[in-house]
Amino acid sequence: MPTYLVHRYDAFSAAPERGNPAGVLLEAEGLSAETTQGTAAYADPKTTRVRQA
């Protein structure tokens, strides 16, 4: 099973673990909707997938 790195960012706070959490999955090109949705559900429902334009 592949492993994906999801970066966690805290919005609206300069302190870690204090803001609104958001996950970012970089380099999501070629990943199926099922894979990206599963990754988001595991990491944080507000995870953003980034694909090259």
N, C-alpha and C positions, 0 to 999 in steps of 0.2 A: 504494500500500500504506500503510495507516495506521501511525502511530508511537505507541507506548505508553511511558509513563514508569514504570519500575520502580525503586522506592527500594531501596537496599541498606542493611541494618542489620547490625551486628556484635553478636551476643549474647555475653554473659559477658565483655565487655572494654570498658574505657573508651577504649582506643586504637583508632583506625581501622585496618582491615585486620588486626586481631589476634584477633578473636573468631570465633565460628561465623557464617558469612554466611547471611543470609536476605533474599530479595527480597520486596517487597510491591508489588502492583499495585492501586492505589486506583481507585475508580470503575469496577469491572469489570461493572457492570450491562449486560445486553444482549450481552455478548461470548459467543461460542460456546465450548463446551468445547474445540474444536480450537484456537481462537485463544488461550485462556488457557493451555492445555497447551503450545502452541508458544512462547509468551512465557516460561513457566516454564523450558522446556528451554533457551532461549537465555540467560536471565538467571541462573538458579540452580534446580536441581531442587526446592529447598525453598521456592519462591516461594509466597506466600499471596495469594489473590485476595480482595478486599474488596468485598462487595455491600451495598447499603443494605437494612436489614431492614424 
